[in-house]
Amino acid sequence: MSVAAVRYGGVAERLDGLMTRAQALRLRSLAEEAYQPNQYARDLTSEEAERRIDALKAEIALADSF
């Protein structure tokens, strides 16, 4: 990863398709909150991480509505 990619928010990670550090942190947090730690994996693509984040957010919102 180039210095510029590190300096400007991990652009190289996005180009490679891997989830960003921010996505990883958010996904891990939501997975723990939803009691589904198996939803977190280190090797997810950015798109898969976004899908899982959205699904977990929806599930948590549904649970909070009761």
C-alpha positions, 0 to 999 in steps of 0.5 A: 500500500502506498504512503498516499493510500495510507494517508488518504483513508485507505484508498488502496483497500477499496481498490482491492475490494477489501473492507475498510477499517471503518467498515470492519469496526462498524461490522464488529460492533453491530455483530456483537450488538445483535449477538451474531459474532459470526457475521464478522469476518476479516476477509470480507469485500467492501460490498459484502461488509456493507450488505452485512452492516445494512442487514444488522442495522435493520435487524437491530432496529426491528428488535428495538421496535418491540 
